[in-house]
Structures are given as structure tokens and as C-alpha cells.
Amino acid sequence: MDAETIGIISEAINSTFENGDILETVRWILESDNQVKSEEDLALGYFMGALMNVSRDILLEREVKIKRNDSWEKSLIKKYGKEKAKIMIKEITDGIEKARKESLSKGGRPLVVKLADQDIEKIRTLLIPMITPFREKIRHEDTLKNISKQKVAKK
């Protein structure tokens, strides 16, 4: 992972930590599942899982973008030659960056995509039945780990 990607992931983690409504989700899980033993472990697990997902999504998005750009650059080089393609790529990327900066300087706002509250509720409704099977899977995996530890200890 390059330094730029690490910086972007770090910013996303900080933003999630500062702006994320993690406690709302933890309260929702506690209301939906009466088998939770430790609220602290639940909150920590949820938070760490959310951060892993954010980090994974950023990394995947950047890798896809890099591969797409590489493919685009290769096709331009094949079509126009190395020097002309290099000039075209610079002009296009500079133009995009300039337009973005101009938009922001004129009071424009970055694109923000947010789910509607009703969509969040639909997702939660779909997820509630998954809590028990997920808990059982975790317990099963913990059981397998304990069996492995016992086998190693006997040797």
C-alpha cells in the first residue's frame, strides 16, 4: 500500500471515529439481540469491523482506479503513441482537477451520497434475522479454535 492510500485510509478512519454514529448502531444491536454479553466488546468489535470495511473499500476502489487508468493509458499509447498520449493524459487530468477546484471556489460542494433513513431501516430489518446465525458461526469457530489448541497441548 502506498503512502497516499495510507493517508486516505487514515483520513477515513479519523472521519469515521469523529463523525460516525457508532453508538446508535450499538444501541440498535442491543435492542435487537438480548444475548449480547458485553456492550464494550460489541462496541469495539463493531467499530473495528466498520473501520476494516471502510479501509477495504478505499483500497479496492483505488486499486480498481489504478488498473482502469493503466488500461486507459495503454490504449491511448497504442492509439496515439507514447508522447502524444502522455500530453493528452496530463491535459485531461489537469482539466478535471481545475474544474473541481473552480467549482469548490465558487461555493460548490463535493458530492455527498447518503442513505435515506427509510433505507437504513430496511437494511436493519434485513439484518436482524442474521444476528443469531452469525453468533452461532462465531461460537462454532471459537469451538474449533479451542479443539485445535487442545490437540496442540496434548502433543
Secondary structure as UniProt FT lines:
FT   HELIX           3..19
FT   HELIX           22..32
FT   TURN            34..35
FT   HELIX           39..80
FT   HELIX           82..105
FT   TURN            106..107
FT   HELIX           117..127
FT   HELIX           128..130
FT   HELIX           131..154
//
